[in-house]
Amino acid sequence: MAYALYQIIVILLDVLWWIIIIQAVMSWLIAFNIVNMGSDFVRTVMTALDRMTAPIYNPIRKIMPDLGALDLTPMVVLLAILIIRQAVLPPLFGLV
């Protein structure tokens, strides 16, 4: 039972990892004007990604210093996911 719960948490963290990566790539494509925000599909995808990540990003953005156009929040979240997956979950579930 514990291993099943561990696997579910790992899958959810993997999904979150890919959502953050996709959002970062999409924001770069929009910033360099490769993808147009005038497209309904692009706007819908970006809105959905923003709504999924905003609850995670907002508390971290309150702590992080303002660096202008450079937003390091996704990198901080990805690092936290990596730490949780490799350093916190295995000892917690006795998988060391």
C-alpha positions as CSV (number, residue, x, y, z in Angstrom):
1,M,0.0,0.0,0.0
2,A,2.8,2.4,0.9
3,Y,4.6,1.7,-2.4
4,A,1.4,2.4,-4.4
5,L,1.0,5.8,-2.6
6,Y,4.7,6.5,-3.3
7,Q,4.2,5.8,-7.0
8,I,1.1,8.0,-7.2
9,I,3.0,10.9,-5.6
10,V,5.9,10.3,-8.0
11,I,3.6,10.4,-11.0
12,L,1.9,13.6,-9.8
13,L,5.3,15.2,-9.3
14,D,6.3,14.1,-12.8
15,V,3.2,15.6,-14.3
16,L,3.9,18.9,-12.5
17,W,7.5,18.8,-13.7
18,W,6.3,18.6,-17.3
19,I,3.6,21.2,-16.9
20,I,6.3,23.6,-15.7
21,I,8.7,22.7,-18.5
22,I,6.0,23.2,-21.1
23,Q,5.0,26.5,-19.6
24,A,8.6,27.7,-19.7
25,V,9.1,26.7,-23.3
26,M,5.8,28.3,-24.3
27,S,6.7,31.6,-22.6
28,W,10.0,31.6,-24.4
29,L,8.3,31.0,-27.7
30,I,5.9,33.8,-27.0
31,A,8.7,36.2,-25.8
32,F,10.7,35.6,-29.0
33,N,7.5,36.0,-31.1
34,I,7.7,32.5,-32.5
35,V,4.2,31.8,-31.3
36,N,1.5,34.4,-31.5
37,M,-0.7,35.1,-28.5
38,G,-3.4,36.2,-30.9
39,S,-4.2,32.6,-31.5
40,D,-7.1,31.2,-29.5
41,F,-5.4,27.9,-29.0
42,V,-2.1,29.4,-27.7
43,R,-4.0,31.8,-25.4
44,T,-6.1,28.9,-24.0
45,V,-3.0,26.7,-23.4
46,M,-1.2,29.5,-21.7
47,T,-4.2,30.4,-19.5
48,A,-4.6,26.8,-18.5
49,L,-0.9,26.5,-17.7
50,D,-0.9,29.7,-15.7
51,R,-4.0,28.6,-13.7
52,M,-2.3,25.2,-12.9
53,T,1.0,26.8,-11.7
54,A,-0.2,30.0,-10.1
55,P,-1.0,28.3,-6.7
56,I,2.5,26.9,-6.6
57,Y,4.3,30.0,-7.9
58,N,2.6,32.7,-5.9
59,P,4.0,31.8,-2.4
60,I,7.5,31.4,-3.8
61,R,7.2,34.8,-5.7
62,K,6.4,36.5,-2.4
63,I,9.8,35.2,-1.0
64,M,12.0,35.6,-4.1
65,P,13.5,39.0,-4.8
66,D,12.2,40.9,-7.8
67,L,14.7,40.5,-10.7
68,G,12.6,42.4,-13.2
69,A,11.9,40.4,-16.4
70,L,13.9,37.4,-15.1
71,D,11.6,34.9,-13.2
72,L,13.4,32.2,-11.4
73,T,10.3,30.7,-9.7
74,P,10.0,27.8,-12.1
75,M,13.6,26.8,-11.5
76,V,13.0,26.9,-7.8
77,V,9.9,24.8,-8.1
78,L,11.7,22.3,-10.3
79,L,14.6,22.1,-7.8
80,A,12.1,21.5,-5.0
81,I,10.4,18.7,-7.0
82,L,13.8,17.1,-7.6
83,I,14.7,17.3,-3.9
84,I,11.3,15.9,-2.9
85,R,11.5,13.0,-5.3
86,Q,15.1,11.9,-4.5
87,A,15.8,13.0,-0.9
88,V,12.4,13.2,0.9
89,L,10.1,10.5,-0.5
90,P,12.4,7.4,-0.5
91,P,13.3,7.7,3.3
92,L,9.7,8.7,4.1
93,F,8.4,5.5,2.5
94,G,11.3,3.3,3.6
95,L,12.7,2.8,0.1
96,V,16.3,3.6,1.0
